[in-house]
Each structure stands twice: as structure tokens, then as C-alpha cells.
């Protein structure tokens, strides 16, 4: 029997999940300790040096992990006071701390997108006005819910518009944990060269209220991301609508003089 020719497909690459950063794993372990009652509100948690020894990582990684806990309202970090436990359960809003450009492109890896609709659309006046897509142009549309990282109510509803030739990416979404633009790059070689991000206050449309477990017209944060390739061609637009209190961005801006090396 003749040998079977090797396949050019690489299914393992399609199913591979992005690794969870070390600081996120440390944050999860500390949250587990807090929920288990290891510390009570008002207690001072171990210092940075003790945590670096416990987890075998550098202080930068420990501080990044503690920033996650601080963003969830669990701890307070103050000079000469230390890290104090404020609460044993996270506050309801999930804050996405962004300290690099790449952070603006993604949701946490444990908040997959569950696609509920996939269809071809021709841009009408309303869609052209809302997302600045060319009137009468053809796109492939995906719509679905972005799950919460803590199994709570959904983070948002997401509408994604792709150039028609990129529609096959839908078959490679799998469990929704991969970023769509990464799959597009693997599939077509089209690389993200520029992203614009628009954040606006909005009222949640009634048609999305049930899926997001809120009343229609509830206040929401609307985020539109527009992805351009090396030739300046717009190939993906995502529009996500987050009910108030479900999601936010925390941006850290550092002045040049604070980063200067002494001497």
C-alpha cells in the first residue's frame, strides 16, 4: 500500500491556545488563597520579596500579578504600608490593564467569543454611518457573545466584519479563544500594521438585551476596532458593546523623566 502523502495542513497550530502569562497564573493562585481564607480584610499580604521567592519569578512579574488583584478591588498597595487585603471577592467590573499597544487588541484569554451568527452583508446607510464602512460594500459578518473570565454575566456582544475573501476564518475559530486577526494572518498572510480604536458611551440596543442579561437601553461602553494591513487596506472591523460595569480599560502613561537611568 503506497505511503500517504503528508498533509500540508497543521491542525495542531489551529487548535493551540495562547499560553496564560506567568503573572496571570500567580494572580489566580493568590485569588485562590484569598477565597480560601488565608487572609482576612485588613491583613497585610506577603511583600514582593517573599512572593518572588515563593513563585520563583522576578519582582516585575510579582508586581504585574498584584496589579491584577488591585484592579479587581481585592487589595490596596501603599508605600511604607504594604499590600493590604480589602475584600475577599472581586468587584463586578473586570478592568483590563493596558501597558503596551498589544493589550488594546485583545480580551483576556479566558473570555472566549461564542459565535451565534455568521452571514454575508451589504453595507447600508445605517451601518456605513455607525462604523464608517463604504456604502454598498460587501462584508462577512460574525455576531456573538464574549464570555466573562469569571463565569459571570457576558462581557459584551461583538459584531465582526471581515472582507469576503476572509470568511473561511470562521471555520478556524474553534472554541473562540484565538484572536481573529491572528487566524487571518495564519490563513492569508495578511498582517496587522495599524489599528484604530474608538470608545464611546452608548445605549444598549433592545435586540441585545436578553443575550447580555440587562434591560434594553441600558448604558454601555461601545468599542470599535479597525484593523489595517501593510498596504493600508481595512480588512477587519470589530464593534463590541459592553453593559455598564462589565469591562473597562486602565491605561498607564509614564513620563520620560520617570524612566531615566540615574547618573
C-alpha positions as CSV (number, residue, x, y, z in Angstrom):
1,X,0.0,0.0,0.0
2,X,1.6,3.3,-1.0
3,X,2.6,5.7,1.7
4,X,0.2,8.5,2.4
5,X,1.4,11.9,1.3
6,X,2.0,14.3,4.3
7,X,-0.8,16.8,4.7
8,X,0.1,20.5,4.3
9,X,-2.4,21.4,7.0
10,X,-1.2,21.9,10.5
11,X,-4.3,21.3,12.7
12,X,-2.2,21.4,15.9
13,X,-1.4,25.1,15.2
14,X,-5.1,25.8,14.6
15,X,-6.2,24.4,18.0
16,X,-3.3,25.7,20.1
17,X,-4.4,28.2,22.8
18,X,-2.3,31.2,23.6
19,X,-0.3,30.5,26.8
20,X,-1.5,32.2,30.0
21,X,1.1,34.7,31.2
22,X,3.0,33.8,34.3
23,X,1.7,36.9,36.2
24,X,-1.9,35.8,35.4
25,X,-1.2,32.4,36.9
26,X,0.3,33.9,40.0
27,X,-2.7,36.3,40.3
28,X,-5.1,33.3,40.0
29,X,-3.2,31.4,42.8
30,X,-3.3,34.4,45.1
31,X,-7.0,34.9,44.4
32,X,-7.4,31.2,45.4
33,X,-5.6,31.8,48.6
34,X,-7.8,34.8,49.4
35,X,-11.0,32.9,48.7
36,X,-9.8,30.0,50.9
37,X,-9.5,32.4,53.8
38,X,-5.7,32.5,54.1
39,X,-6.0,36.3,54.8
40,X,-8.9,38.4,56.1
41,X,-9.7,42.0,55.1
42,X,-7.3,44.4,56.8
43,X,-4.5,41.8,56.8
44,X,-1.1,42.7,55.2
45,X,-0.2,40.2,52.4
46,X,3.4,39.0,52.0
47,X,5.8,41.5,50.5
48,X,7.3,41.5,47.0
49,X,10.5,39.7,48.0
50,X,8.6,36.9,49.8
51,X,6.4,36.4,46.8
52,X,9.3,36.3,44.3
53,X,10.8,33.5,46.5
54,X,7.5,31.6,46.7
55,X,6.8,31.7,42.9
56,X,10.4,31.7,41.7
57,X,10.0,34.8,39.5
58,X,11.2,38.4,39.4
59,X,9.7,41.4,41.1
60,X,8.3,42.7,37.9
61,X,6.2,39.6,37.4
62,X,5.0,39.7,41.0
63,X,4.1,43.4,40.7
64,X,2.2,42.7,37.5
65,X,0.2,40.0,39.3
66,X,-0.6,42.3,42.2
67,X,-1.8,44.9,39.7
68,X,-4.4,42.4,38.6
69,X,-5.7,42.0,42.2
70,X,-5.6,45.7,42.7
71,X,-7.6,46.3,39.5
72,X,-10.2,43.8,40.8
73,X,-10.6,45.7,44.1
74,X,-9.1,43.0,46.2
75,X,-6.0,44.8,47.6
76,X,-4.5,48.2,48.2
77,X,-0.8,48.8,47.7
78,X,0.7,51.8,49.5
79,X,4.3,52.9,50.2
80,X,5.5,52.1,53.7
81,X,2.2,50.3,54.4
82,X,2.5,47.3,52.1
83,X,-0.2,45.3,50.4
84,X,-3.4,45.3,52.4
85,X,-6.4,43.0,51.7
86,X,-9.6,45.0,51.1
87,X,-12.1,42.3,50.1
88,X,-12.3,38.5,49.5
89,X,-14.4,38.7,46.3
90,X,-13.6,40.7,43.2
91,X,-15.8,43.7,42.3
92,X,-18.2,43.0,39.4
93,X,-16.4,45.0,36.8
94,X,-13.4,43.4,35.0
95,X,-10.7,46.0,34.4
96,X,-8.3,45.4,31.5
97,X,-5.0,47.0,32.4
98,X,-3.1,48.1,29.3
99,X,0.6,48.9,29.4
100,X,1.5,48.0,25.8
101,X,0.0,48.5,22.4
102,X,-0.8,44.8,22.1
103,X,-3.0,45.0,25.1
104,X,-5.5,47.2,23.3
105,X,-6.1,44.4,20.7
106,X,-7.4,41.6,22.9
107,X,-9.6,40.4,25.7
108,X,-8.3,38.1,28.4
109,X,-7.5,34.6,27.1
110,X,-10.2,33.1,29.4
111,X,-13.1,35.1,27.8
112,X,-13.9,33.2,24.6
113,X,-16.1,34.5,21.8
114,X,-19.2,32.4,21.2
115,X,-20.3,33.0,17.6
116,X,-24.1,33.0,17.2
117,X,-24.5,34.3,13.7
118,X,-22.4,34.2,10.5
119,X,-23.6,35.8,7.3
120,X,-22.8,37.9,4.2
121,X,-23.9,41.6,4.4
122,X,-24.0,44.6,2.1
123,X,-23.4,47.8,4.0
124,X,-26.5,50.1,4.2
125,X,-26.6,53.7,5.3
126,X,-27.0,53.0,9.0
127,X,-24.0,50.6,9.1
128,X,-21.9,52.9,6.9
129,X,-22.6,55.8,9.3
130,X,-22.0,53.8,12.5
131,X,-18.8,52.0,11.5
132,X,-17.5,54.2,8.6
133,X,-17.7,51.3,6.2
134,X,-18.1,52.1,2.5
135,X,-21.8,52.3,1.5
136,X,-22.8,49.4,-0.7
137,X,-19.6,47.4,0.1
138,X,-19.8,43.6,0.9
139,X,-18.5,42.1,4.1
140,X,-18.8,38.9,6.0
141,X,-20.4,39.4,9.5
142,X,-19.9,37.5,12.7
143,X,-22.0,38.2,15.8
144,X,-21.7,36.6,19.2
145,X,-21.2,37.0,23.0
146,X,-17.9,37.4,24.7
147,X,-17.9,35.3,27.9
148,X,-16.8,36.6,31.2
149,X,-13.5,35.4,32.6
150,X,-15.1,34.5,36.0
151,X,-18.2,32.7,34.6
152,X,-20.4,35.7,35.4
153,X,-22.7,37.6,33.0
154,X,-21.2,38.1,29.5
155,X,-18.7,40.8,29.0
156,X,-20.2,42.1,25.7
157,X,-21.8,41.5,22.4
158,X,-19.3,41.6,19.5
159,X,-20.0,42.2,15.8
160,X,-17.1,41.5,13.5
161,X,-17.0,42.5,9.8
162,X,-14.4,40.8,7.5
163,X,-13.6,41.2,3.8
164,X,-15.5,38.5,2.0
165,X,-12.3,36.6,1.0
166,X,-11.5,36.2,4.7
167,X,-14.9,34.4,5.5
168,X,-13.2,31.0,5.8
169,X,-11.6,32.1,9.0
170,X,-15.0,31.3,10.6
171,X,-14.2,27.6,10.3
172,X,-11.0,28.0,12.3
173,X,-12.4,29.9,15.3
174,X,-12.7,26.7,17.3
175,X,-13.5,27.5,20.9
176,X,-13.2,31.2,20.3
177,X,-10.1,31.7,22.4
178,X,-7.9,32.7,19.4
179,X,-7.8,36.3,18.2
180,X,-9.4,36.6,14.8
181,X,-6.7,38.8,13.3
182,X,-4.1,36.1,14.3
183,X,-6.1,33.5,12.5
184,X,-6.3,35.7,9.4
185,X,-2.5,36.2,9.4
186,X,-2.0,32.4,9.6
187,X,-4.6,31.7,6.9
188,X,-3.8,34.5,4.4
189,X,-0.6,36.1,5.4
190,X,-2.4,39.5,5.9
191,X,-0.6,41.2,8.8
192,X,-1.9,43.9,11.1
193,X,0.1,47.0,10.5
194,X,-2.2,49.6,12.2
195,X,-5.3,49.6,14.5
196,X,-7.6,52.4,15.4
197,X,-9.7,52.2,18.5
198,X,-12.8,54.3,19.2
199,X,-14.5,54.2,22.6
200,X,-17.9,55.8,23.1
201,X,-20.7,55.9,25.7
202,X,-23.8,54.3,24.2
203,X,-27.3,52.8,25.0
204,X,-27.6,49.1,24.5
205,X,-30.0,48.1,21.7
206,X,-33.0,46.2,22.8
207,X,-32.2,43.3,20.4
208,X,-29.0,42.6,22.5
209,X,-30.6,43.0,26.0
210,X,-31.6,39.4,26.5
211,X,-28.2,37.9,25.4
212,X,-26.4,40.3,27.8
213,X,-28.8,39.9,30.7
214,X,-29.7,43.6,31.0
215,X,-32.7,45.8,30.1
216,X,-32.8,47.4,26.7
217,X,-31.5,50.9,26.6
218,X,-29.0,50.2,29.4
219,X,-25.8,52.3,29.4
220,X,-22.9,50.7,27.7
221,X,-19.4,51.1,26.5
222,X,-19.0,50.7,22.7
223,X,-15.6,49.9,21.4
224,X,-14.8,49.9,17.6
225,X,-11.5,48.5,16.4
226,X,-10.4,48.9,12.8
227,X,-7.6,46.7,11.5
228,X,-5.4,47.7,8.5
229,X,-2.8,45.7,6.7
230,X,0.6,46.8,5.4
231,X,-1.0,48.2,2.3
232,X,-3.4,50.4,4.3
233,X,-6.4,48.2,3.4
234,X,-9.1,47.9,6.1
235,X,-9.8,44.2,6.4
236,X,-11.5,43.7,9.8
237,X,-13.8,45.9,11.9
238,X,-15.0,44.7,15.3
239,X,-17.7,46.5,17.3
240,X,-18.3,45.4,20.9
241,X,-20.9,46.7,23.3
242,X,-20.3,46.2,27.0
243,X,-23.1,46.8,29.6
244,X,-22.0,49.3,32.2
245,X,-19.8,47.8,34.9
246,X,-18.8,44.8,32.9
247,X,-15.5,45.9,31.3
248,X,-13.1,48.8,31.2
249,X,-9.6,49.9,30.1
250,X,-7.0,51.1,32.6
251,X,-4.2,52.9,30.8
252,X,-0.8,53.7,32.4
253,X,1.1,56.6,30.9
254,X,4.7,57.2,32.2
255,X,6.6,60.4,31.7
256,X,10.1,60.1,30.1
257,X,11.8,61.5,33.2
258,X,10.5,58.7,35.3
259,X,12.1,56.2,33.1
260,X,15.5,57.9,33.0
261,X,18.5,55.9,34.3
262,X,20.2,57.6,37.3
263,X,23.6,59.1,36.7
